[in-house]
Amino acid sequence: MLPPACPMTETAVRHSAKTVHSANRYQIAHLLEHGHAKRGGGRVAARPQIAATEEKGIRDLEDRINEGLSG
């Protein structure tokens, strides 16, 4: 069971962002992103979902910084 989402700040609401924290199951994100070995042999396929969002966030941040520097 996932923990409830953390309260969103004013900035997060404006940008429709959420952060979900899990104090005791943070490793699951890594296993889903990169795949892992199964107990009885074989592997579970990777299901990338963090990398694309991270790259988009980096691009958006760079764009905002460039706009702030030029404007």
N, C-alpha and C positions, 0 to 999 in steps of 0.2 A: 504494500500500500504506500502510495506517495504521500509526502507531507503536504499540508495545504500551502498554496502559494503565499509568498511574503506580501505584505501590504505594498502597494505601488506608490512611489513618490509622485509629486506633481510633474516632474520632468519625465518620468517613465510613462505616466498616463498620456502626456502630450505626444509621446513617440510610440505609444502602444507597445511597451516592452514589459516583460515579466522576468523575474528571477525566481527559480525554484531551488531550494537548498535541501539537501539530505545529509544529515550529520553522520549517519552510519552506513549509507549505501552509495557513496560518491563513486566507487569503483565501477558501478554498472555502466555509467556513461562511457568510460574508456573501453569496456568490453564490447558494448554495442557499436561503438565507432570503429573499432579495429578488428573485431571478431575474436574468437577464443577457442581453445580446445574443449571438446566435450569429454565428459567423464568416461564414457565407454569407447572412446576413440573417435577420430574424425574432428572436423572443425565446424563451428558455427560461422556463417558468412558475416562479414562486416556490414553494418547498416549506417553508413556515414550520414550524420544529420547535424553535427556541430560544426564541422570544418567550413561548409558553405556559408553558414550564418556568420561565423567568425570573419571570414574573408569579406563578406558584404559589410559587416560592421566596421572593419578596418578601412575599407574604401570610403564609406560614409563619413567616418571620422576625419580622414585625410581631406575629403572634399570640404567639410565644414571648417577645418583649420585653414585651408587655402582660401576659402571665401572670406574668413575673418582677417587674414593677412592682407588680402588684396582690397578689401572694402573698407 
